[in-house]
Amino acid sequence: MRSLFKISFFILIFSILTLSCNTDNDRPYAEKGVLNLTDYQLHEKVIPLDGEWEFYWNKLISPQDFKEHKIKPEYVMLPAIWNDLAKKDSLIKAQGFATYRLQIYNQSEDSVFGIKISKAYVAYKLWVNGKLIAQAGNVSFDKDSVVPSREYNSRYFVVDTNKLEFVLQVSNFNQRKGGIQSSILFGTEKQVSKQERKFFGISLFLLGLLLIVAINHFILFYLRKDVKSSLFFSLFIFSIALNIIFSEHYNISALIFPDLSWNLVLKFDYISDYLSLYLFLGYISSLYKEESNKKINKAILLFILVMIIFILSTKPIIFTYTSIFFYFSAAIILLYILLILAKAILSQKEAAKHALLGTFVLLFTLVNDGLNNSLLIHTFDTLTAGLIIFIIIQSYLISLRLSRAYQYSLQLSDELNYFNENLEQIVKDRTLQIEQAKEELEVQSESLKVANDEIVKINQILEGQSVELKKKNKALTDSINYAKRLQQAILPDKKVFEQNFDDYFIFFQPKDIVSGDFYWYSDVDTSWDFDESNKIKIVIAADCTGHGVPGAFMTLLGHNFLHLIVNIQEVIDPEQILYKLDQLVVETLKQNEDGSMKDGMDIAVLTIDEEKETVAFSGAGNPLFYIRDNELHEIKGVNFGIGGVLRKAKKFEPHKIPYQKGDIFYIFSDGFADQIGGPEGRKYYKKKFKEFLLEIHKKPMNEQRFLIEKEFEEWKGAKKQIDDILVMGFRF
């Protein structure tokens, strides 16, 4: 970690110096096409000819023309590309031709000077005091006659006066950018040649360093083909070297491939950018495979291949417009790389912080040089230092991994030597251990035999008990099935309901073999005249405490008590039926003695007087729903059931409802609303039950029964039924 902090500190100081460094504030600038150097010492260093130059758009003017004609100039700042000038002057375009002119007043006479023009797009001619001293490509106002060139060598000339006139013609019909993007450098022959030698020396040193590192890591991969990171790092460094060779900033391709066409050099320049981007991603992904995404990597590779094919198959005037698109896609890919490194750091992967630091250094230098070359900031080129730092960090990272792999192999080798040297003793020790283990196994085997005999005896006993349990279970099941037949026998027959109701349904579905829910029907003639009949119909839906066998016992009590109250005592008022029923349950189950037994039932009692066209209702725990004119009404029962002892006297509330033709009345137990099911595994609830009844109420009653059963099964799904279900409906 100490080395990491040292490198970080160095980068911090390096960044501060770079960002705070501007070009000399005391250097001269041209004004209105004139640069005064009489007070400036040219022999000390090279100066850029920046400032206001005379500018003649869409005109190719020779020095002789300036002597013969007085031409009114415009003024533009150099360096500047025409794309930027077009934002201020709509007449200027990226493609076209123009003439620049600058006059310099110099204190020195009879001196040899030098000048260097770089990044002049895409062809130029330069005259000094009427003499042509530099030409790159062919300048013309005809786009078919323009020959582009990247020849940016320095030119030297002798002057015998203290006034210099520079006339520069530039034409571009071949790519996105036109004009002069880099400063034109001017100075004495000594200073210009010195700076050029220094620049090319650094460029060749950097190129040589990159090639050595790339070859070295390729050899490492050849020796250890399982270490893919060495291969990707080697190819990445090769791609950077390729970028430097074909980059117009270094212009090394003019030395290595002097006969290579401008078109191919530009294509290789653009292609090397895309290759470097993908190979850098491949290198980081090979280091941290778990943190990268194979699908994203393949998509990026496909995108890179498409762009390379596009560059190869189109002309520079087309593919150079993709540079902005490259910066945008590069930003996205670099963010993805930083995300991979951040995940690796969070996962505490080996040397992830080193990789992130090296990436930040490289990104910083690339952004700095890109902004500087685009004239957005004024610093100096930092790519050389950034690449050296990046290579050192990444080489350290790969060497660290290889070193640890080597240390591990040494450890395995030492262990192997130890085994070889002590093989005889190891074999004796292992043989002794095996013999001891064999004796222990024999003892355990004997113990297992004894245990197995015991298990056999226990299994025989369990088999006998299983047979006995099956017999008892069958007897119990037979008894419960018999109880089911008895319970079904006391329930009202279907014919009774068909004779007394034109349109009705009963949905009755016990949870177990026998049910704790039951329904009941009877009718009582209340007329005193033997010649007339006024029959009161009584319908009851009851939900006894519990379900299964305990609930079934309560249904028998409920049935018998209702028979006594209604058929024998002829009690027909719903609330009175509930009073009587509650009294009988409490007395029979002796609930008055200690109050510990709270068994009973929730019940809804409905009496129908057809002569008066009224329905009377009283409920204990269960409500009544009725639908009239597409609106559902609820009459709640009291909030306590039948049975059990309360601190205050029970009061059952009577309700009378005149019914109309088409009214539908529903009484039911709570089993349907309490059923667990649905996608979220929750209760059906009474509110949803109301909505469902209102939705289907216009259907015939027998169809309603089918729809209610279907809704229940779909809601329940694969879950178990948790309670008995009873729903009764009557249409008047």
C-alpha positions in Angstrom: 0.0 0.0 0.0 2.9 2.4 0.6 3.9 2.3 -3.1 0.3 3.0 -4.0 0.3 6.1 -1.8 3.6 7.3 -3.3 2.3 6.9 -6.8 -1.0 8.6 -5.9 1.0 11.5 -4.4 3.1 11.8 -7.5 0.0 11.8 -9.7 -1.6 14.5 -7.6 1.4 16.8 -7.9 1.7 16.0 -11.6 -2.0 16.9 -12.1 -1.7 20.2 -10.2 1.3 21.2 -12.2 -0.3 20.3 -15.5 -3.6 22.0 -14.9 -1.9 25.2 -13.5 0.6 25.4 -16.4 -0.3 27.9 -19.1 1.8 29.1 -22.0 4.0 32.1 -21.3 1.9 35.1 -20.5 4.6 37.5 -21.9 4.7 35.9 -25.4 3.7 38.3 -28.2 0.3 38.0 -30.0 -0.5 39.3 -33.5 -2.9 42.2 -33.8 -4.8 43.1 -37.0 -2.4 40.9 -39.0 0.8 42.4 -37.5 3.2 40.7 -35.0 5.8 43.0 -33.5 8.9 41.0 -32.3 11.3 43.9 -32.0 11.4 43.6 -28.2 11.5 39.8 -28.2 14.6 37.6 -28.2 14.1 35.0 -30.8 17.4 33.2 -30.1 16.0 32.1 -26.6 13.1 29.9 -27.7 10.6 29.2 -30.4 7.4 31.3 -30.4 3.9 30.4 -31.7 2.5 32.8 -34.3 -0.8 33.1 -32.5 -3.2 36.0 -32.7 -5.1 37.9 -35.4 -4.2 37.0 -39.0 -5.6 38.6 -42.1 -8.2 36.1 -43.5 -9.6 35.9 -47.0 -12.3 33.2 -47.2 -12.8 31.4 -50.6 -9.9 33.2 -52.0 -6.4 31.9 -53.0 -4.3 35.1 -53.0 -0.6 35.0 -53.9 2.0 37.4 -52.5 2.1 39.0 -56.0 -1.6 39.7 -55.8 -1.1 41.5 -52.5 1.5 43.8 -54.1 -0.6 44.5 -57.2 -4.0 44.9 -55.5 -5.3 46.4 -52.2 -7.6 43.8 -50.8 -9.7 44.5 -47.7 -9.1 41.8 -45.1 -11.1 40.1 -42.4 -9.3 39.0 -39.2 -9.4 35.6 -37.4 -7.6 34.2 -34.5 -5.1 31.4 -35.1 -5.0 28.6 -34.3 -8.6 27.9 -35.2 -10.4 25.4 -37.5 -13.1 26.6 -39.9 -15.7 24.6 -38.1 -15.4 26.9 -35.1 -15.2 30.1 -37.3 -18.5 28.9 -39.0 -20.3 29.3 -35.7 -19.6 33.1 -35.9 -19.8 33.6 -39.6 -22.3 31.7 -41.6 -20.4 32.2 -44.9 -17.5 30.1 -43.6 -17.7 26.4 -44.0 -15.7 23.4 -42.9 -15.0 22.6 -46.6 -13.5 25.3 -48.8 -10.3 27.3 -49.2 -8.8 30.5 -47.8 -5.7 32.6 -47.5 -4.0 33.8 -44.3 -1.5 36.7 -44.1 0.7 37.9 -41.3 3.4 40.6 -41.2 6.2 40.3 -38.7 8.6 43.1 -37.6 11.8 41.6 -36.3 14.9 43.3 -34.7 17.3 40.8 -36.4 18.6 41.1 -40.0 20.6 38.6 -42.1 19.4 35.7 -40.0 18.4 32.1 -40.7 14.9 31.3 -39.4 12.8 28.2 -39.2 9.1 27.6 -39.3 6.9 24.5 -38.5 3.3 24.1 -39.6 1.3 21.2 -38.2 -2.3 20.2 -38.4 -3.1 22.3 -41.4 -6.1 20.7 -43.1 -5.6 19.3 -45.6 -3.2 21.0 -48.0 -1.3 24.3 -47.7 1.3 26.6 -49.4 3.5 29.1 -47.5 5.4 32.1 -48.8 7.8 34.2 -46.8 8.5 37.6 -48.4 7.2 36.3 -51.7 9.2 33.1 -51.8 7.5 29.7 -51.6 9.3 27.9 -48.8 6.8 25.1 -47.8 4.1 23.1 -49.5 2.1 20.1 -48.4 -0.2 18.4 -51.0 -1.9 20.5 -53.7 -3.9 23.6 -52.8 -6.8 24.4 -55.1 -10.2 26.0 -55.2 -11.4 22.9 -57.1 -12.2 20.0 -54.8 -11.2 17.4 -57.4 -7.7 19.0 -57.7 -7.0 19.2 -54.0 -4.4 16.6 -52.9 -4.3 16.2 -49.1 -1.1 15.7 -47.2 0.3 15.3 -43.7 3.7 16.6 -44.4 4.5 18.7 -41.4 8.3 19.0 -41.5 10.1 22.2 -40.5 11.3 24.6 -43.2 14.3 27.0 -42.9 14.9 30.2 -44.8 17.2 33.3 -44.9 15.9 36.8 -44.6 17.8 40.0 -45.2 15.3 42.5 -43.8 13.6 43.1 -40.4 10.1 42.8 -42.0 8.6 39.4 -42.9 5.4 38.7 -44.8 3.8 35.3 -44.4 1.2 34.3 -46.9 -0.5 30.9 -46.2 -3.0 29.3 -48.5 -5.1 26.4 -47.2 -7.8 24.2 -48.9 -10.0 21.3 -47.6 -12.6 19.3 -49.4 -11.6 15.9 -47.9 -12.5 15.7 -44.3 -14.6 17.1 -41.5 -12.2 19.7 -40.2 -10.5 22.5 -42.2 -8.1 25.3 -41.3 -5.2 25.5 -38.9 -5.7 23.6 -35.6 -2.2 23.9 -34.1 0.0 26.9 -33.5 2.5 27.8 -36.3 6.0 27.8 -34.6 8.6 30.4 -35.6 12.2 30.9 -34.4 15.8 30.8 -35.3 17.1 27.8 -37.1 18.9 26.6 -34.0 15.8 26.8 -31.8 13.4 25.3 -34.3 15.7 22.4 -35.2 16.4 21.8 -31.5 12.8 21.6 -30.6 12.0 19.3 -33.6 14.9 16.9 -32.6 13.6 16.9 -29.0 10.1 16.2 -30.1 11.0 13.3 -32.4 13.4 11.9 -29.9 10.7 11.7 -27.2 8.3 10.3 -29.8 10.7 7.5 -30.9 11.6 6.8 -27.3 8.0 6.4 -26.4 7.3 4.2 -29.4 10.3 2.0 -28.6 9.3 1.7 -25.0 5.8 0.6 -26.0 7.1 -2.0 -28.5 9.5 -3.4 -25.9 6.7 -3.7 -23.3 4.3 -5.2 -25.8 6.8 -7.8 -27.0 7.8 -8.6 -23.4 4.2 -9.3 -22.3 3.5 -11.3 -25.5 6.5 -13.5 -24.6 5.0 -13.8 -21.0 1.7 -15.0 -22.6 3.6 -17.4 -24.9 5.2 -18.9 -21.8 2.0 -18.9 -19.7 -1.0 -19.2 -22.2 -3.4 -19.4 -19.3 -2.7 -15.8 -18.3 -4.9 -14.0 -20.9 -4.3 -10.6 -19.3 -0.7 -10.7 -20.6 -2.0 -11.2 -24.2 -4.6 -8.4 -23.9 -2.1 -6.0 -22.3 0.4 -6.8 -25.1 -2.2 -6.1 -27.8 -3.4 -3.0 -26.0 0.2 -1.6 -26.0 0.7 -2.6 -29.6 -2.5 -0.7 -30.5 -1.3 2.4 -28.6 2.0 2.2 -30.6 0.0 1.9 -33.8 -2.0 5.0 -32.7 1.2 7.0 -32.1 2.6 5.9 -35.5 -0.4 7.1 -37.4 -1.4 10.0 -35.2 -1.1 13.4 -36.8 0.3 14.8 -33.5 3.4 12.6 -33.7 3.4 12.1 -37.5 5.9 9.2 -37.3 4.2 7.4 -40.2 5.8 10.0 -42.5 9.2 8.7 -41.5 8.3 4.9 -41.4 5.9 4.8 -44.4 6.7 7.9 -46.5 4.8 6.5 -49.6 1.6 5.6 -47.7 -1.4 7.6 -48.9 -3.1 10.3 -46.8 -6.3 8.3 -47.0 -4.9 5.1 -45.5 -3.0 7.0 -42.8 -6.2 8.7 -41.7 -8.1 5.3 -41.7 -5.4 3.7 -39.6 -5.5 6.6 -37.2 -9.2 6.2 -36.6 -9.1 2.4 -36.5 -6.3 2.4 -33.9 -8.5 4.5 -31.6 -11.3 1.9 -31.7 -8.8 -1.0 -31.3 -7.2 0.6 -28.3 -10.6 1.1 -26.7 -11.7 -2.5 -27.1 -8.3 -4.1 -26.1 -8.2 -2.0 -23.0 -11.6 -3.3 -22.1 -10.4 -6.8 -22.9 -7.4 -6.4 -20.6 -9.5 -5.2 -17.6 -12.1 -7.9 -18.2 -9.4 -10.6 -18.3 -8.1 -9.4 -14.9 -11.6 -9.4 -13.3 -13.8 -11.9 -15.2 -16.4 -12.2 -12.5 -17.0 -8.4 -12.4 -17.4 -8.0 -16.2 -20.4 -9.0 -18.3 -19.7 -11.3 -21.3 -22.8 -10.2 -23.1 -21.9 -6.5 -22.8 -18.3 -7.3 -23.9 -19.6 -9.1 -27.0 -21.9 -6.2 -27.8 -19.0 -3.7 -27.6 -16.9 -6.0 -29.8 -19.6 -6.1 -32.4 -19.9 -2.3 -32.2 -16.1 -1.9 -32.7 -16.1 -4.2 -35.7 -19.0 -2.4 -37.3 -17.2 1.0 -36.9 -14.0 -0.4 -38.3 -15.8 -1.8 -41.4 -17.6 1.5 -41.8 -14.2 3.4 -41.7 -12.6 1.0 -44.2 -15.6 1.2 -46.6 -16.1 5.0 -46.6 -14.2 8.1 -47.6 -12.6 10.5 -45.0 -15.2 13.1 -45.8 -17.8 10.7 -44.4 -16.1 8.7 -41.6 -14.3 11.7 -40.1 -17.7 12.9 -38.9 -17.9 9.8 -36.6 -15.2 11.3 -34.3 -17.8 12.9 -32.0 -19.7 9.6 -32.0 -16.4 7.9 -31.0 -15.9 10.2 -28.0 -19.5 9.5 -26.8 -19.2 5.7 -27.1 -15.7 5.9 -25.6 -17.1 7.7 -22.5 -19.7 5.0 -22.1 -17.2 2.1 -22.4 -14.8 3.8 -20.0 -17.6 4.2 -17.5 -18.3 0.5 -17.8 -14.6 -0.2 -17.2 -14.6 2.0 -14.1 -17.7 0.1 -12.9 -15.8 -3.2 -13.3 -12.8 -1.9 -11.3 -15.2 -0.4 -8.6 -16.9 -3.8 -8.2 -13.4 -5.5 -8.1 -12.4 -3.1 -5.3 -15.6 -3.8 -3.4 -15.0 -7.5 -3.8 -11.4 -7.0 -2.5 -9.9 -8.4 -5.6 -6.1 -8.5 -5.9 -4.5 -5.2 -7.0 -7.8 -3.7 -8.1 -6.8 -0.4 -6.6 -3.6 -0.4 -8.6 -5.6 -1.1 -11.8 -8.0 1.8 -11.0 -5.2 4.2 -10.3 -3.4 3.4 -13.6 -6.7 3.8 -15.5 -7.3 7.2 -13.9 -3.8 8.3 -14.8 -4.3 7.2 -18.5 -7.7 8.8 -18.7 -6.4 12.1 -17.2 -3.6 12.4 -19.7 -5.9 11.5 -22.6 -8.5 14.0 -21.6 -5.8 16.7 -21.0 -4.2 16.1 -24.4 -7.5 15.9 -26.2 -8.7 19.2 -24.8 -5.3 20.8 -25.4 -5.2 19.7 -29.0 -8.8 20.9 -29.5 -7.7 24.3 -28.2 -10.3 24.2 -25.4 -7.5 24.5 -22.7 -3.9 25.6 -22.9 -1.6 23.1 -21.2 1.1 20.9 -22.5 1.1 17.3 -23.8 1.1 14.7 -20.9 0.4 11.5 -22.8 4.1 10.4 -22.7 4.3 10.7 -18.9 0.8 9.2 -18.5 1.7 6.2 -20.6 4.9 5.5 -18.7 3.1 5.7 -15.4 0.3 3.5 -16.7 2.7 0.9 -18.1 4.7 0.8 -14.8 1.5 0.2 -12.8 0.0 -2.4 -15.1 3.3 -4.2 -15.5 3.6 -4.3 -11.7 0.1 -5.7 -11.5 0.7 -8.5 -14.0 4.2 -9.2 -12.6 2.6 -9.4 -9.1 0.2 -12.0 -10.3 2.9 -14.0 -12.1 5.1 -13.7 -9.1 2.5 -15.1 -6.8 1.8 -17.9 -9.2 5.5 -18.6 -9.3 5.7 -18.6 -5.4 2.8 -21.0 -5.3 4.5 -23.3 -7.8 7.7 -23.1 -5.6 5.6 -24.0 -2.6 4.1 -27.0 -4.4 7.6 -28.0 -5.5 8.9 -27.8 -1.9 6.0 -30.0 -0.8 6.7 -32.5 -3.5 10.4 -32.6 -2.6 9.4 -33.2 1.0 7.2 -36.1 0.0 9.9 -37.6 -2.1 12.5 -37.3 0.6 10.2 -38.8 3.3 8.2 -41.1 1.1 9.2 -44.3 3.0 8.3 -42.9 6.4 5.1 -41.4 5.1 4.1 -44.8 3.6 4.8 -46.5 7.0 2.7 -43.8 8.8 -0.1 -44.1 6.4 0.0 -47.9 6.5 -0.2 -47.7 10.3 -3.1 -45.3 10.1 -4.9 -47.6 7.7 -4.5 -50.6 10.0 -5.8 -48.6 12.9 -8.7 -47.4 10.8 -9.3 -51.0 9.7 -9.5 -52.2 13.4 -11.9 -49.3 14.2 -14.0 -50.2 11.2 -14.2 -53.9 12.4 -15.3 -52.7 15.8 -17.9 -50.4 14.3 -19.0 -53.1 11.9 -19.7 -55.4 14.9 -21.6 -52.6 16.6 -23.6 -52.0 13.5 -24.6 -55.6 13.2 -25.9 -55.5 16.8 -27.7 -52.3 16.1 -29.1 -53.7 12.8 -30.5 -56.7 14.7 -32.2 -54.3 17.1 -33.6 -52.2 14.2 -35.0 -55.4 12.6 -36.8 -56.2 15.9 -38.1 -52.6 16.2 -39.3 -52.8 12.5 -41.2 -56.0 13.2 -42.9 -54.3 16.2 -43.6 -51.2 14.2 -45.1 -53.3 11.4 -47.4 -55.0 13.9 -48.4 -51.6 15.3 -48.9 -50.2 11.8 -51.3 -53.0 10.9 -53.2 -52.3 14.2 -53.3 -48.6 13.4 -54.6 -49.2 9.9 -57.4 -51.3 11.4 -58.3 -48.7 14.0 -58.0 -45.9 11.4 -60.4 -47.8 9.1 -62.8 -48.3 11.9 -62.7 -44.7 12.8 -63.1 -43.6 9.1 -66.0 -45.9 8.8 -67.6 -44.4 11.9 -67.1 -40.9 10.6 -68.5 -41.8 7.2 -71.6 -43.3 9.0 -71.8 -40.0 10.9 -71.7 -38.2 7.5 -74.7 -40.2 6.3 -76.5 -39.4 9.6 -75.7 -35.7 9.2 -76.9 -35.7 5.5 -80.1 -37.4 6.6 -81.1 -34.6 9.0 -80.4 -31.9 6.4 -83.5 -30.7 4.5 -84.1 -32.6 1.3 -83.6 -30.9 -2.0 -87.3 -31.5 -2.9 -88.4 -29.5 0.1 -86.6 -26.4 -1.3 -87.9 -27.0 -4.8 -91.5 -27.2 -3.6 -91.2 -24.0 -1.5 -88.9 -21.8 -3.6 -89.0 -21.1 -7.4 -85.5 -19.9 -7.7 -82.8 -20.7 -5.1 -79.4 -22.4 -4.7 -77.4 -24.0 -1.8 -73.6 -24.2 -2.0 -72.5 -26.6 0.8 -68.9 -27.9 0.9 -67.5 -29.3 4.2 -63.8 -29.1 4.9 -63.7 -32.7 6.3 -66.0 -35.8 5.9 -68.5 -34.3 8.3 -69.3 -30.6 8.6 -69.6 -27.9 11.4 -71.9 -25.9 9.0 -75.5 -26.9 8.5 -78.7 -25.4 7.0 -82.2 -25.9 8.2 -85.8 -25.4 6.9 -89.3 -25.6 8.2 -92.6 -23.8 7.8 -95.4 -23.0 10.3 -99.1 -22.3 9.5 -100.1 -19.3 11.6 -103.7 -19.1 10.4 -106.6 -19.7 12.9 -109.0 -20.5 10.1 -108.8 -24.2 9.0 -110.1 -23.2 5.5 -107.2 -20.7 5.0 -103.5 -21.1 5.2 -100.8 -18.6 6.1 -97.5 -20.5 6.0 -94.4 -18.8 7.4 -91.2 -20.3 5.9 -88.1 -20.4 8.1 -84.6 -20.8 6.5 -81.5 -21.0 8.7 -77.7 -21.0 7.9 -75.5 -21.9 10.9 -71.8 -22.2 11.5 -71.0 -24.3 14.6 -67.8 -24.0 16.7 -65.0 -26.0 15.0 -65.3 -28.3 12.0 -65.1 -32.1 11.4 -66.4 -34.4 14.2 -66.6 -31.7 17.0 -68.5 -29.4 14.7 -70.8 -32.2 13.5 -71.9 -32.9 17.2 -72.9 -29.3 17.5 -74.9 -29.5 14.2 -76.9 -32.4 15.7 -77.7 -30.3 18.8 -78.6 -27.3 16.7 -80.9 -29.3 14.4 -82.8 -30.9 17.4 -83.1 -27.6 19.3 -84.5 -25.8 16.2 -87.0 -28.7 15.7 -88.1 -28.2 19.3 -88.3 -24.4 19.1 -90.0 -24.1 15.7 -92.0 -27.3 15.0 -93.1 -28.1 18.5 -93.2 -24.7 20.3 -94.1 -22.9 17.1 -91.8 -19.9 17.7 -91.5 -18.1 14.4 -90.0 -14.7 15.2 -86.2 -14.8 14.3 -85.0 -13.0 17.4 -87.2 -15.3 19.6 -85.8 -18.4 17.9 -82.3 -17.1 18.7 -83.2 -16.5 22.4 -84.6 -20.0 22.8 -81.7 -21.6 20.9 -79.1 -19.7 23.0 -80.9 -20.8 26.3 -80.9 -24.4 25.3 -77.2 -24.5 24.2 -76.1 -22.8 27.4 -78.2 -25.2 29.6 -77.3 -28.3 27.7 -73.6 -27.6 27.7 -73.7 -26.4 31.3 -72.0 -23.1 30.3 -73.6 -21.3 33.3 -71.6 -23.3 35.8 -68.0 -22.1 35.2 -68.1 -20.3 31.9 -65.1 -22.2 30.6 -66.9 -23.9 27.8 -67.7 -21.4 25.0 -68.9 -23.7 22.2 -71.9 -22.6 20.2 -72.7 -21.4 16.7 -73.0 -18.3 14.5 -76.4 -18.3 12.8 -78.6 -16.4 10.4 -82.4 -16.9 10.7 -84.7 -15.8 7.9 -88.5 -16.0 8.0 -90.6 -15.4 5.0 -94.3 -14.2 5.1 -95.5 -14.5 1.6 -99.0 -13.2 2.4 -97.6 -9.9 3.8 -94.6 -10.0 1.4 -92.1 -9.4 4.2 -88.9 -11.0 5.3 -87.9 -11.0 9.0 -84.2 -11.5 9.9 -82.1 -11.8 13.0 -78.5 -12.9 13.2 -76.0 -14.0 15.8 -72.5 -13.4 14.3 -73.7 -13.8 10.7 -75.3 -11.1 8.5 -77.9 -11.0 5.7 -77.2 -9.6 2.2 -79.9 -8.7 -0.2 -79.7 -7.0 -3.6 -82.4 -4.7 -4.9 -82.2 -2.5 -8.0 -78.5 -3.4 -8.6 -77.5 -2.3 -5.1 -76.4 -4.6 -2.3 -77.6 -4.0 1.2 -76.2 -5.6 4.4 -78.0 -6.2 7.6 -75.6 -7.2 10.3 -76.3 -9.6 13.1 -75.2 -9.0 16.7 -71.5 -9.4 17.3 -71.9 -12.5 19.6 -73.0 -16.0 18.7 -75.2 -18.6 20.2 -73.8 -20.2 23.4 -71.4 -18.9 26.0 -72.1 -16.5 28.8 -71.7 -12.8 28.6 -71.5 -10.3 31.4 -74.7 -8.6 30.3 -77.9 -10.0 29.0 -77.9 -10.9 25.3 -80.2 -9.0 23.1 -81.0 -10.3 19.6 -82.2 -7.6 17.1 -85.2 -8.2 14.9 -85.3 -6.7 11.3 -88.3 -6.7 8.9 -87.9 -6.1 5.2 -90.8 -5.8 2.7 -89.5 -7.7 -0.4 -90.1 -6.9 -4.0 -90.2 -9.1 -7.1 -86.6 -9.7 -8.2 -85.0 -9.2 -4.8 -82.3 -11.7 -3.9 -81.4 -12.7 -0.3 -78.2 -14.4 0.7 -77.3 -16.0 4.1 -74.0 -17.8 4.6 -71.2 -18.9 7.0 -67.8 -17.2 7.2 -65.9 -20.0 5.4 -65.9 -18.5 1.9 -64.7 -15.0 3.0 -62.0 -16.5 5.3 -60.5 -18.8 2.6 -56.7 -18.2 2.0 -55.7 -18.0 -1.6 -55.1 -15.7 -4.6 -51.7 -14.6 -5.9 -50.7 -12.9 -2.6 -51.9 -15.8 -0.3 -54.4 -13.7 1.6 -58.1 -14.0 2.7 -60.9 -13.5 0.3 -62.6 -11.1 2.7 -66.3 -10.0 2.9 -65.8 -6.9 0.8 -64.7 -8.9 -2.2 -67.5 -11.4 -1.6 -70.0 -8.6 -1.8 -68.5 -7.3 -5.1 -68.6 -10.8 -6.5 -72.3 -11.4 -5.6 -73.3 -8.0 -7.1 -71.4 -9.0 -10.2 -73.3 -12.3 -10.7 -76.7 -11.5 -9.1 -78.5 -11.2 -12.5 -77.6 -14.8 -13.4 -80.1 -17.6 -12.7 -79.7 -19.0 -9.2 -78.5 -22.4 -10.3 -75.8 -20.7 -12.5 -74.8 -18.5 -9.5 -74.1 -21.6 -7.5 -71.8 -22.9 -10.2 -70.0 -19.5 -10.5 -69.6 -19.3 -6.7 -68.0 -22.8 -6.6 -65.7 -21.9 -9.5 -64.7 -18.6 -7.9 -63.9 -20.5 -4.7 -61.8 -23.1 -6.4 -59.8 -20.6 -8.5 -59.1 -18.4 -5.4 -58.1 -21.4 -3.3 -55.8 -22.8 -6.0 -53.4 -25.4 -4.6 -53.9 -24.3 -1.0 -56.0 -26.3 1.5 -59.6 -25.5 2.3 -59.5 -24.0 5.8 -63.2 -24.1 6.9 -66.6 -25.5 6.0 -68.4 -23.5 3.2 -72.1 -22.7 3.2 -73.8 -20.1 0.9 -77.6 -19.9 0.4 -79.5 -17.7 -2.1 -83.2 -17.0 -2.7 -84.8 -14.9 -5.5 -88.4 -13.6 -5.0 
